[in-house]
Amino acid sequence: MITVTRKDDREANENIIRRFNRRVLQSGVLANAKASQRFEKPISKTERRKKAIIRKSRNEEKLLNIKMGRVA
């Protein structure tokens, strides 16, 4: 899992950093870390439907207020 990057005798530091970054990207370590940050618990179908109904009703209420001229 750990990527080791060794410096050659005449290699510039920028080249080492570039090689290291390329190996890290290819290994997928960063992608896994970012995906685990955004993890959400799976919710049931009924909860998802309830939330969708609430969203829809709020949106309809907002549109009605805009049409009636009650913009806050």
mmCIF file of the N, C-alpha and C atoms, coordinates in Angstrom:
data_MODEL
# 
_entry.id   MODEL 
# 
loop_
_atom_site.group_PDB 
_atom_site.id 
_atom_site.type_symbol 
_atom_site.label_atom_id 
_atom_site.label_alt_id 
_atom_site.label_comp_id 
_atom_site.label_asym_id 
_atom_site.label_entity_id 
_atom_site.label_seq_id 
_atom_site.pdbx_PDB_ins_code 
_atom_site.Cartn_x 
_atom_site.Cartn_y 
_atom_site.Cartn_z 
_atom_site.occupancy 
_atom_site.B_iso_or_equiv 
_atom_site.pdbx_formal_charge 
_atom_site.auth_seq_id 
_atom_site.auth_comp_id 
_atom_site.auth_asym_id 
_atom_site.auth_atom_id 
_atom_site.pdbx_PDB_model_num 
ATOM 1   N N  . MET A 1 1  ? 0.815   -1.185 0.000   1.00 0.00 ? 1  MET A N  1 
ATOM 2   C CA . MET A 1 1  ? 0.000   0.000  0.000   1.00 0.00 ? 1  MET A CA 1 
ATOM 3   C C  . MET A 1 1  ? 0.863   1.255  0.000   1.00 0.00 ? 1  MET A C  1 
ATOM 4   N N  . ILE A 1 2  ? 1.999   1.207  0.692   1.00 0.00 ? 2  ILE A N  1 
ATOM 5   C CA . ILE A 1 2  ? 2.882   2.369  0.732   1.00 0.00 ? 2  ILE A CA 1 
ATOM 6   C C  . ILE A 1 2  ? 3.731   2.382  -0.532  1.00 0.00 ? 2  ILE A C  1 
ATOM 7   N N  . THR A 1 3  ? 3.789   3.556  -1.170  1.00 0.00 ? 3  THR A N  1 
ATOM 8   C CA . THR A 1 3  ? 4.600   3.670  -2.363  1.00 0.00 ? 3  THR A CA 1 
ATOM 9   C C  . THR A 1 3  ? 5.932   4.298  -1.982  1.00 0.00 ? 3  THR A C  1 
ATOM 10  N N  . VAL A 1 4  ? 7.009   3.623  -2.349  1.00 0.00 ? 4  VAL A N  1 
ATOM 11  C CA . VAL A 1 4  ? 8.348   4.100  -2.031  1.00 0.00 ? 4  VAL A CA 1 
ATOM 12  C C  . VAL A 1 4  ? 8.956   4.689  -3.288  1.00 0.00 ? 4  VAL A C  1 
ATOM 13  N N  . THR A 1 5  ? 9.464   5.897  -3.160  1.00 0.00 ? 5  THR A N  1 
ATOM 14  C CA . THR A 1 5  ? 10.103  6.571  -4.283  1.00 0.00 ? 5  THR A CA 1 
ATOM 15  C C  . THR A 1 5  ? 11.529  6.904  -3.877  1.00 0.00 ? 5  THR A C  1 
ATOM 16  N N  . ARG A 1 6  ? 12.479  6.331  -4.593  1.00 0.00 ? 6  ARG A N  1 
ATOM 17  C CA . ARG A 1 6  ? 13.885  6.569  -4.271  1.00 0.00 ? 6  ARG A CA 1 
ATOM 18  C C  . ARG A 1 6  ? 14.480  7.543  -5.283  1.00 0.00 ? 6  ARG A C  1 
ATOM 19  N N  . LYS A 1 7  ? 15.398  8.335  -4.816  1.00 0.00 ? 7  LYS A N  1 
ATOM 20  C CA . LYS A 1 7  ? 16.028  9.342  -5.659  1.00 0.00 ? 7  LYS A CA 1 
ATOM 21  C C  . LYS A 1 7  ? 17.235  8.746  -6.377  1.00 0.00 ? 7  LYS A C  1 
ATOM 22  N N  . ASP A 1 8  ? 17.307  9.020  -7.697  1.00 0.00 ? 8  ASP A N  1 
ATOM 23  C CA . ASP A 1 8  ? 18.506  8.639  -8.433  1.00 0.00 ? 8  ASP A CA 1 
ATOM 24  C C  . ASP A 1 8  ? 19.609  9.648  -8.130  1.00 0.00 ? 8  ASP A C  1 
ATOM 25  N N  . ASP A 1 9  ? 20.818  9.365  -8.611  1.00 0.00 ? 9  ASP A N  1 
ATOM 26  C CA . ASP A 1 9  ? 21.954  10.226 -8.280  1.00 0.00 ? 9  ASP A CA 1 
ATOM 27  C C  . ASP A 1 9  ? 21.793  11.645 -8.812  1.00 0.00 ? 9  ASP A C  1 
ATOM 28  N N  . ARG A 1 10 ? 21.380  11.783 -10.060 1.00 0.00 ? 10 ARG A N  1 
ATOM 29  C CA . ARG A 1 10 ? 21.314  13.105 -10.677 1.00 0.00 ? 10 ARG A CA 1 
ATOM 30  C C  . ARG A 1 10 ? 19.884  13.580 -10.934 1.00 0.00 ? 10 ARG A C  1 
ATOM 31  N N  . GLU A 1 11 ? 18.942  13.056 -10.185 1.00 0.00 ? 11 GLU A N  1 
ATOM 32  C CA . GLU A 1 11 ? 17.546  13.389 -10.440 1.00 0.00 ? 11 GLU A CA 1 
ATOM 33  C C  . GLU A 1 11 ? 17.126  14.637 -9.651  1.00 0.00 ? 11 GLU A C  1 
ATOM 34  N N  . ALA A 1 12 ? 16.365  15.498 -10.304 1.00 0.00 ? 12 ALA A N  1 
ATOM 35  C CA . ALA A 1 12 ? 15.900  16.722 -9.655  1.00 0.00 ? 12 ALA A CA 1 
ATOM 36  C C  . ALA A 1 12 ? 14.747  16.414 -8.702  1.00 0.00 ? 12 ALA A C  1 
ATOM 37  N N  . ASN A 1 13 ? 14.588  17.276 -7.716  1.00 0.00 ? 13 ASN A N  1 
ATOM 38  C CA . ASN A 1 13 ? 13.524  17.076 -6.728  1.00 0.00 ? 13 ASN A CA 1 
ATOM 39  C C  . ASN A 1 13 ? 12.144  17.144 -7.365  1.00 0.00 ? 13 ASN A C  1 
ATOM 40  N N  . GLU A 1 14 ? 11.967  18.004 -8.354  1.00 0.00 ? 14 GLU A N  1 
ATOM 41  C CA . GLU A 1 14 ? 10.674  18.115 -9.021  1.00 0.00 ? 14 GLU A CA 1 
ATOM 42  C C  . GLU A 1 14 ? 10.274  16.801 -9.681  1.00 0.00 ? 14 GLU A C  1 
ATOM 43  N N  . ASN A 1 15 ? 11.255  16.119 -10.273 1.00 0.00 ? 15 ASN A N  1 
ATOM 44  C CA . ASN A 1 15 ? 10.978  14.834 -10.923 1.00 0.00 ? 15 ASN A CA 1 
ATOM 45  C C  . ASN A 1 15 ? 10.557  13.779 -9.901  1.00 0.00 ? 15 ASN A C  1 
ATOM 46  N N  . ILE A 1 16 ? 11.172  13.812 -8.719  1.00 0.00 ? 16 ILE A N  1 
ATOM 47  C CA . ILE A 1 16 ? 10.806  12.851 -7.680  1.00 0.00 ? 16 ILE A CA 1 
ATOM 48  C C  . ILE A 1 16 ? 9.362   13.089 -7.241  1.00 0.00 ? 16 ILE A C  1 
ATOM 49  N N  . ILE A 1 17 ? 9.030   14.352 -7.030  1.00 0.00 ? 17 ILE A N  1 
ATOM 50  C CA . ILE A 1 17 ? 7.665   14.687 -6.606  1.00 0.00 ? 17 ILE A CA 1 
ATOM 51  C C  . ILE A 1 17 ? 6.667   14.281 -7.678  1.00 0.00 ? 17 ILE A C  1 
ATOM 52  N N  . ARG A 1 18 ? 7.000   14.529 -8.935  1.00 0.00 ? 18 ARG A N  1 
ATOM 53  C CA . ARG A 1 18 ? 6.110   14.173 -10.036 1.00 0.00 ? 18 ARG A CA 1 
ATOM 54  C C  . ARG A 1 18 ? 5.902   12.659 -10.094 1.00 0.00 ? 18 ARG A C  1 
ATOM 55  N N  . ARG A 1 19 ? 6.989   11.895 -9.939  1.00 0.00 ? 19 ARG A N  1 
ATOM 56  C CA . ARG A 1 19 ? 6.879   10.435 -9.951  1.00 0.00 ? 19 ARG A CA 1 
ATOM 57  C C  . ARG A 1 19 ? 6.042   9.927  -8.785  1.00 0.00 ? 19 ARG A C  1 
ATOM 58  N N  . PHE A 1 20 ? 6.277   10.498 -7.607  1.00 0.00 ? 20 PHE A N  1 
ATOM 59  C CA . PHE A 1 20 ? 5.519   10.093 -6.427  1.00 0.00 ? 20 PHE A CA 1 
ATOM 60  C C  . PHE A 1 20 ? 4.034   10.370 -6.616  1.00 0.00 ? 20 PHE A C  1 
ATOM 61  N N  . ASN A 1 21 ? 3.699   11.575 -7.090  1.00 0.00 ? 21 ASN A N  1 
ATOM 62  C CA . ASN A 1 21 ? 2.293   11.928 -7.306  1.00 0.00 ? 21 ASN A CA 1 
ATOM 63  C C  . ASN A 1 21 ? 1.637   10.994 -8.306  1.00 0.00 ? 21 ASN A C  1 
ATOM 64  N N  . ARG A 1 22 ? 2.354   10.653 -9.365  1.00 0.00 ? 22 ARG A N  1 
ATOM 65  C CA . ARG A 1 22 ? 1.805   9.747  -10.372 1.00 0.00 ? 22 ARG A CA 1 
ATOM 66  C C  . ARG A 1 22 ? 1.515   8.375  -9.769  1.00 0.00 ? 22 ARG A C  1 
ATOM 67  N N  . ARG A 1 23 ? 2.447   7.869  -8.946  1.00 0.00 ? 23 ARG A N  1 
ATOM 68  C CA . ARG A 1 23 ? 2.238   6.554  -8.332  1.00 0.00 ? 23 ARG A CA 1 
ATOM 69  C C  . ARG A 1 23 ? 1.074   6.568  -7.346  1.00 0.00 ? 23 ARG A C  1 
ATOM 70  N N  . VAL A 1 24 ? 0.936   7.650  -6.602  1.00 0.00 ? 24 VAL A N  1 
ATOM 71  C CA . VAL A 1 24 ? -0.173  7.739  -5.655  1.00 0.00 ? 24 VAL A CA 1 
ATOM 72  C C  . VAL A 1 24 ? -1.498  7.766  -6.409  1.00 0.00 ? 24 VAL A C  1 
ATOM 73  N N  . LEU A 1 25 ? -1.568  8.532  -7.496  1.00 0.00 ? 25 LEU A N  1 
ATOM 74  C CA . LEU A 1 25 ? -2.802  8.584  -8.279  1.00 0.00 ? 25 LEU A CA 1 
ATOM 75  C C  . LEU A 1 25 ? -3.140  7.223  -8.878  1.00 0.00 ? 25 LEU A C  1 
ATOM 76  N N  . GLN A 1 26 ? -2.132  6.531  -9.378  1.00 0.00 ? 26 GLN A N  1 
ATOM 77  C CA . GLN A 1 26 ? -2.365  5.233  -9.997  1.00 0.00 ? 26 GLN A CA 1 
ATOM 78  C C  . GLN A 1 26 ? -2.787  4.181  -8.982  1.00 0.00 ? 26 GLN A C  1 
ATOM 79  N N  . SER A 1 27 ? -2.319  4.301  -7.738  1.00 0.00 ? 27 SER A N  1 
ATOM 80  C CA . SER A 1 27 ? -2.670  3.303  -6.731  1.00 0.00 ? 27 SER A CA 1 
ATOM 81  C C  . SER A 1 27 ? -4.106  3.445  -6.261  1.00 0.00 ? 27 SER A C  1 
ATOM 82  N N  . GLY A 1 28 ? -4.679  4.649  -6.376  1.00 0.00 ? 28 GLY A N  1 
ATOM 83  C CA . GLY A 1 28 ? -6.068  4.856  -5.986  1.00 0.00 ? 28 GLY A CA 1 
ATOM 84  C C  . GLY A 1 28 ? -6.261  5.131  -4.509  1.00 0.00 ? 28 GLY A C  1 
ATOM 85  N N  . VAL A 1 29 ? -5.198  5.421  -3.785  1.00 0.00 ? 29 VAL A N  1 
ATOM 86  C CA . VAL A 1 29 ? -5.297  5.677  -2.353  1.00 0.00 ? 29 VAL A CA 1 
ATOM 87  C C  . VAL A 1 29 ? -6.106  6.936  -2.091  1.00 0.00 ? 29 VAL A C  1 
ATOM 88  N N  . LEU A 1 30 ? -5.844  7.998  -2.840  1.00 0.00 ? 30 LEU A N  1 
ATOM 89  C CA . LEU A 1 30 ? -6.570  9.251  -2.636  1.00 0.00 ? 30 LEU A CA 1 
ATOM 90  C C  . LEU A 1 30 ? -8.051  9.103  -2.967  1.00 0.00 ? 30 LEU A C  1 
ATOM 91  N N  . ALA A 1 31 ? -8.350  8.370  -4.020  1.00 0.00 ? 31 ALA A N  1 
ATOM 92  C CA . ALA A 1 31 ? -9.753  8.179  -4.405  1.00 0.00 ? 31 ALA A CA 1 
ATOM 93  C C  . ALA A 1 31 ? -10.510 7.443  -3.300  1.00 0.00 ? 31 ALA A C  1 
ATOM 94  N N  . ASN A 1 32 ? -9.881  6.430  -2.704  1.00 0.00 ? 32 ASN A N  1 
ATOM 95  C CA . ASN A 1 32 ? -10.533 5.700  -1.614  1.00 0.00 ? 32 ASN A CA 1 
ATOM 96  C C  . ASN A 1 32 ? -10.736 6.595  -0.400  1.00 0.00 ? 32 ASN A C  1 
ATOM 97  N N  . ALA A 1 33 ? -9.757  7.427  -0.092  1.00 0.00 ? 33 ALA A N  1 
ATOM 98  C CA . ALA A 1 33 ? -9.875  8.319  1.065   1.00 0.00 ? 33 ALA A CA 1 
ATOM 99  C C  . ALA A 1 33 ? -10.999 9.326  0.854   1.00 0.00 ? 33 ALA A C  1 
ATOM 100 N N  . LYS A 1 34 ? -11.085 9.895  -0.349  1.00 0.00 ? 34 LYS A N  1 
ATOM 101 C CA . LYS A 1 34 ? -12.145 10.864 -0.623  1.00 0.00 ? 34 LYS A CA 1 
ATOM 102 C C  . LYS A 1 34 ? -13.515 10.197 -0.599  1.00 0.00 ? 34 LYS A C  1 
ATOM 103 N N  . ALA A 1 35 ? -13.605 8.990  -1.102  1.00 0.00 ? 35 ALA A N  1 
ATOM 104 C CA . ALA A 1 35 ? -14.885 8.280  -1.101  1.00 0.00 ? 35 ALA A CA 1 
ATOM 105 C C  . ALA A 1 35 ? -15.327 7.968  0.318   1.00 0.00 ? 35 ALA A C  1 
ATOM 106 N N  . SER A 1 36 ? -14.406 7.639  1.204   1.00 0.00 ? 36 SER A N  1 
ATOM 107 C CA . SER A 1 36 ? -14.787 7.322  2.577   1.00 0.00 ? 36 SER A CA 1 
ATOM 108 C C  . SER A 1 36 ? -15.206 8.570  3.334   1.00 0.00 ? 36 SER A C  1 
ATOM 109 N N  . GLN A 1 37 ? -14.753 9.738  2.923   1.00 0.00 ? 37 GLN A N  1 
ATOM 110 C CA . GLN A 1 37 ? -15.180 10.978 3.569   1.00 0.00 ? 37 GLN A CA 1 
ATOM 111 C C  . GLN A 1 37 ? -16.643 11.264 3.274   1.00 0.00 ? 37 GLN A C  1 
ATOM 112 N N  . ARG A 1 38 ? -17.110 10.905 2.100   1.00 0.00 ? 38 ARG A N  1 
ATOM 113 C CA . ARG A 1 38 ? -18.474 11.214 1.688   1.00 0.00 ? 38 ARG A CA 1 
ATOM 114 C C  . ARG A 1 38 ? -19.457 10.080 1.977   1.00 0.00 ? 38 ARG A C  1 
ATOM 115 N N  . PHE A 1 39 ? -19.066 9.110  2.760   1.00 0.00 ? 39 PHE A N  1 
ATOM 116 C CA . PHE A 1 39 ? -19.925 7.951  3.000   1.00 0.00 ? 39 PHE A CA 1 
ATOM 117 C C  . PHE A 1 39 ? -21.171 8.365  3.764   1.00 0.00 ? 39 PHE A C  1 
ATOM 118 N N  . GLU A 1 40 ? -22.314 7.920  3.295   1.00 0.00 ? 40 GLU A N  1 
ATOM 119 C CA . GLU A 1 40 ? -23.573 8.143  3.986   1.00 0.00 ? 40 GLU A CA 1 
ATOM 120 C C  . GLU A 1 40 ? -24.203 6.790  4.275   1.00 0.00 ? 40 GLU A C  1 
ATOM 121 N N  . LYS A 1 41 ? -24.878 6.716  5.402   1.00 0.00 ? 41 LYS A N  1 
ATOM 122 C CA . LYS A 1 41 ? -25.548 5.478  5.738   1.00 0.00 ? 41 LYS A CA 1 
ATOM 123 C C  . LYS A 1 41 ? -26.680 5.237  4.746   1.00 0.00 ? 41 LYS A C  1 
ATOM 124 N N  . PRO A 1 42 ? -26.884 4.013  4.322   1.00 0.00 ? 42 PRO A N  1 
ATOM 125 C CA . PRO A 1 42 ? -27.984 3.736  3.404   1.00 0.00 ? 42 PRO A CA 1 
ATOM 126 C C  . PRO A 1 42 ? -29.317 3.912  4.125   1.00 0.00 ? 42 PRO A C  1 
ATOM 127 N N  . ILE A 1 43 ? -30.246 4.609  3.468   1.00 0.00 ? 43 ILE A N  1 
ATOM 128 C CA . ILE A 1 43 ? -31.554 4.822  4.071   1.00 0.00 ? 43 ILE A CA 1 
ATOM 129 C C  . ILE A 1 43 ? -32.580 3.977  3.341   1.00 0.00 ? 43 ILE A C  1 
ATOM 130 N N  . SER A 1 44 ? -33.666 3.705  4.030   1.00 0.00 ? 44 SER A N  1 
ATOM 131 C CA . SER A 1 44 ? -34.677 2.823  3.450   1.00 0.00 ? 44 SER A CA 1 
ATOM 132 C C  . SER A 1 44 ? -35.462 3.556  2.361   1.00 0.00 ? 44 SER A C  1 
ATOM 133 N N  . LYS A 1 45 ? -36.210 2.777  1.601   1.00 0.00 ? 45 LYS A N  1 
ATOM 134 C CA . LYS A 1 45 ? -37.009 3.337  0.514   1.00 0.00 ? 45 LYS A CA 1 
ATOM 135 C C  . LYS A 1 45 ? -38.068 4.288  1.052   1.00 0.00 ? 45 LYS A C  1 
ATOM 136 N N  . THR A 1 46 ? -38.678 3.901  2.164   1.00 0.00 ? 46 THR A N  1 
ATOM 137 C CA . THR A 1 46 ? -39.747 4.742  2.712   1.00 0.00 ? 46 THR A CA 1 
ATOM 138 C C  . THR A 1 46 ? -39.213 6.088  3.177   1.00 0.00 ? 46 THR A C  1 
ATOM 139 N N  . GLU A 1 47 ? -38.038 6.086  3.818   1.00 0.00 ? 47 GLU A N  1 
ATOM 140 C CA . GLU A 1 47 ? -37.446 7.361  4.249   1.00 0.00 ? 47 GLU A CA 1 
ATOM 141 C C  . GLU A 1 47 ? -37.111 8.233  3.051   1.00 0.00 ? 47 GLU A C  1 
ATOM 142 N N  . ARG A 1 48 ? -36.572 7.607  2.005   1.00 0.00 ? 48 ARG A N  1 
ATOM 143 C CA . ARG A 1 48 ? -36.234 8.356  0.798   1.00 0.00 ? 48 ARG A CA 1 
ATOM 144 C C  . ARG A 1 48 ? -37.488 8.972  0.179   1.00 0.00 ? 48 ARG A C  1 
ATOM 145 N N  . ARG A 1 49 ? -38.581 8.206  0.153   1.00 0.00 ? 49 ARG A N  1 
ATOM 146 C CA . ARG A 1 49 ? -39.841 8.708  -0.404  1.00 0.00 ? 49 ARG A CA 1 
ATOM 147 C C  . ARG A 1 49 ? -40.386 9.864  0.436   1.00 0.00 ? 49 ARG A C  1 
ATOM 148 N N  . LYS A 1 50 ? -40.327 9.724  1.767   1.00 0.00 ? 50 LYS A N  1 
ATOM 149 C CA . LYS A 1 50 ? -40.809 10.792 2.645   1.00 0.00 ? 50 LYS A CA 1 
ATOM 150 C C  . LYS A 1 50 ? -40.034 12.086 2.403   1.00 0.00 ? 50 LYS A C  1 
ATOM 151 N N  . LYS A 1 51 ? -38.715 11.954 2.297   1.00 0.00 ? 51 LYS A N  1 
ATOM 152 C CA . LYS A 1 51 ? -37.887 13.140 2.056   1.00 0.00 ? 51 LYS A CA 1 
ATOM 153 C C  . LYS A 1 51 ? -38.202 13.762 0.697   1.00 0.00 ? 51 LYS A C  1 
ATOM 154 N N  . ALA A 1 52 ? -38.456 12.932 -0.310  1.00 0.00 ? 52 ALA A N  1 
ATOM 155 C CA . ALA A 1 52 ? -38.790 13.446 -1.637  1.00 0.00 ? 52 ALA A CA 1 
ATOM 156 C C  . ALA A 1 52 ? -40.125 14.181 -1.602  1.00 0.00 ? 52 ALA A C  1 
ATOM 157 N N  . ILE A 1 53 ? -41.098 13.642 -0.867  1.00 0.00 ? 53 ILE A N  1 
ATOM 158 C CA . ILE A 1 53 ? -42.400 14.296 -0.759  1.00 0.00 ? 53 ILE A CA 1 
ATOM 159 C C  . ILE A 1 53 ? -42.261 15.648 -0.072  1.00 0.00 ? 53 ILE A C  1 
ATOM 160 N N  . ILE A 1 54 ? -41.470 15.703 0.994   1.00 0.00 ? 54 ILE A N  1 
ATOM 161 C CA . ILE A 1 54 ? -41.257 16.964 1.707   1.00 0.00 ? 54 ILE A CA 1 
ATOM 162 C C  . ILE A 1 54 ? -40.583 17.987 0.797   1.00 0.00 ? 54 ILE A C  1 
ATOM 163 N N  . ARG A 1 55 ? -39.555 17.545 0.058   1.00 0.00 ? 55 ARG A N  1 
ATOM 164 C CA . ARG A 1 55 ? -38.859 18.447 -0.881  1.00 0.00 ? 55 ARG A CA 1 
ATOM 165 C C  . ARG A 1 55 ? -39.823 18.998 -1.918  1.00 0.00 ? 55 ARG A C  1 
ATOM 166 N N  . LYS A 1 56 ? -40.648 18.111 -2.464  1.00 0.00 ? 56 LYS A N  1 
ATOM 167 C CA . LYS A 1 56 ? -41.586 18.529 -3.507  1.00 0.00 ? 56 LYS A CA 1 
ATOM 168 C C  . LYS A 1 56 ? -42.598 19.524 -2.966  1.00 0.00 ? 56 LYS A C  1 
ATOM 169 N N  . SER A 1 57 ? -43.112 19.270 -1.779  1.00 0.00 ? 57 SER A N  1 
ATOM 170 C CA . SER A 1 57 ? -44.107 20.186 -1.216  1.00 0.00 ? 57 SER A CA 1 
ATOM 171 C C  . SER A 1 57 ? -43.488 21.540 -0.891  1.00 0.00 ? 57 SER A C  1 
ATOM 172 N N  . ARG A 1 58 ? -42.264 21.553 -0.382  1.00 0.00 ? 58 ARG A N  1 
ATOM 173 C CA . ARG A 1 58 ? -41.591 22.823 -0.108  1.00 0.00 ? 58 ARG A CA 1 
ATOM 174 C C  . ARG A 1 58 ? -41.357 23.612 -1.393  1.00 0.00 ? 58 ARG A C  1 
ATOM 175 N N  . ASN A 1 59 ? -40.973 22.915 -2.445  1.00 0.00 ? 59 ASN A N  1 
ATOM 176 C CA . ASN A 1 59 ? -40.734 23.576 -3.726  1.00 0.00 ? 59 ASN A CA 1 
ATOM 177 C C  . ASN A 1 59 ? -42.029 24.160 -4.277  1.00 0.00 ? 59 ASN A C  1 
ATOM 178 N N  . GLU A 1 60 ? -43.127 23.399 -4.193  1.00 0.00 ? 60 GLU A N  1 
ATOM 179 C CA . GLU A 1 60 ? -44.418 23.898 -4.664  1.00 0.00 ? 60 GLU A CA 1 
ATOM 180 C C  . GLU A 1 60 ? -44.862 25.115 -3.855  1.00 0.00 ? 60 GLU A C  1 
ATOM 181 N N  . GLU A 1 61 ? -44.639 25.056 -2.538  1.00 0.00 ? 61 GLU A N  1 
ATOM 182 C CA . GLU A 1 61 ? -44.997 26.181 -1.680  1.00 0.00 ? 61 GLU A CA 1 
ATOM 183 C C  . GLU A 1 61 ? -44.185 27.426 -2.032  1.00 0.00 ? 61 GLU A C  1 
ATOM 184 N N  . LYS A 1 62 ? -42.906 27.224 -2.313  1.00 0.00 ? 62 LYS A N  1 
ATOM 185 C CA . LYS A 1 62 ? -42.037 28.348 -2.686  1.00 0.00 ? 62 LYS A CA 1 
ATOM 186 C C  . LYS A 1 62 ? -42.499 28.968 -4.004  1.00 0.00 ? 62 LYS A C  1 
ATOM 187 N N  . LEU A 1 63 ? -42.826 28.126 -4.987  1.00 0.00 ? 63 LEU A N  1 
ATOM 188 C CA . LEU A 1 63 ? -43.300 28.630 -6.278  1.00 0.00 ? 63 LEU A CA 1 
ATOM 189 C C  . LEU A 1 63 ? -44.628 29.376 -6.125  1.00 0.00 ? 63 LEU A C  1 
ATOM 190 N N  . LEU A 1 64 ? -45.522 28.862 -5.267  1.00 0.00 ? 64 LEU A N  1 
ATOM 191 C CA . LEU A 1 64 ? -46.795 29.525 -5.025  1.00 0.00 ? 64 LEU A CA 1 
ATOM 192 C C  . LEU A 1 64 ? -46.579 30.903 -4.396  1.00 0.00 ? 64 LEU A C  1 
ATOM 193 N N  . ASN A 1 65 ? -45.660 30.981 -3.443  1.00 0.00 ? 65 ASN A N  1 
ATOM 194 C CA . ASN A 1 65 ? -45.350 32.267 -2.814  1.00 0.00 ? 65 ASN A CA 1 
ATOM 195 C C  . ASN A 1 65 ? -44.786 33.264 -3.821  1.00 0.00 ? 65 ASN A C  1 
ATOM 196 N N  . ILE A 1 66 ? -43.968 32.780 -4.725  1.00 0.00 ? 66 ILE A N  1 
ATOM 197 C CA . ILE A 1 66 ? -43.403 33.670 -5.746  1.00 0.00 ? 66 ILE A CA 1 
ATOM 198 C C  . ILE A 1 66 ? -44.512 34.177 -6.659  1.00 0.00 ? 66 ILE A C  1 
ATOM 199 N N  . LYS A 1 67 ? -45.436 33.282 -7.050  1.00 0.00 ? 67 LYS A N  1 
ATOM 200 C CA . LYS A 1 67 ? -46.532 33.696 -7.920  1.00 0.00 ? 67 LYS A CA 1 
ATOM 201 C C  . LYS A 1 67 ? -47.458 34.683 -7.231  1.00 0.00 ? 67 LYS A C  1 
ATOM 202 N N  . MET A 1 68 ? -47.644 34.512 -5.923  1.00 0.00 ? 68 MET A N  1 
ATOM 203 C CA . MET A 1 68 ? -48.541 35.393 -5.176  1.00 0.00 ? 68 MET A CA 1 
ATOM 204 C C  . MET A 1 68 ? -47.847 36.706 -4.777  1.00 0.00 ? 68 MET A C  1 
ATOM 205 N N  . GLY A 1 69 ? -46.575 36.810 -5.022  1.00 0.00 ? 69 GLY A N  1 
ATOM 206 C CA . GLY A 1 69 ? -45.840 38.033 -4.719  1.00 0.00 ? 69 GLY A CA 1 
ATOM 207 C C  . GLY A 1 69 ? -45.351 38.115 -3.288  1.00 0.00 ? 69 GLY A C  1 
ATOM 208 N N  . ARG A 1 70 ? -45.285 36.991 -2.605  1.00 0.00 ? 70 ARG A N  1 
ATOM 209 C CA . ARG A 1 70 ? -44.812 36.952 -1.218  1.00 0.00 ? 70 ARG A CA 1 
ATOM 210 C C  . ARG A 1 70 ? -43.369 36.466 -1.172  1.00 0.00 ? 70 ARG A C  1 
ATOM 211 N N  . VAL A 1 71 ? -42.507 37.146 -1.870  1.00 0.00 ? 71 VAL A N  1 
ATOM 212 C CA . VAL A 1 71 ? -41.099 36.732 -1.912  1.00 0.00 ? 71 VAL A CA 1 
ATOM 213 C C  . VAL A 1 71 ? -40.418 37.286 -0.677  1.00 0.00 ? 71 VAL A C  1 
ATOM 214 N N  . ALA A 1 72 ? -39.747 36.417 0.047   1.00 0.00 ? 72 ALA A N  1 
ATOM 215 C CA . ALA A 1 72 ? -39.060 36.860 1.262   1.00 0.00 ? 72 ALA A CA 1 
ATOM 216 C C  . ALA A 1 72 ? -37.599 37.116 1.007   1.00 0.00 ? 72 ALA A C  1 
# 
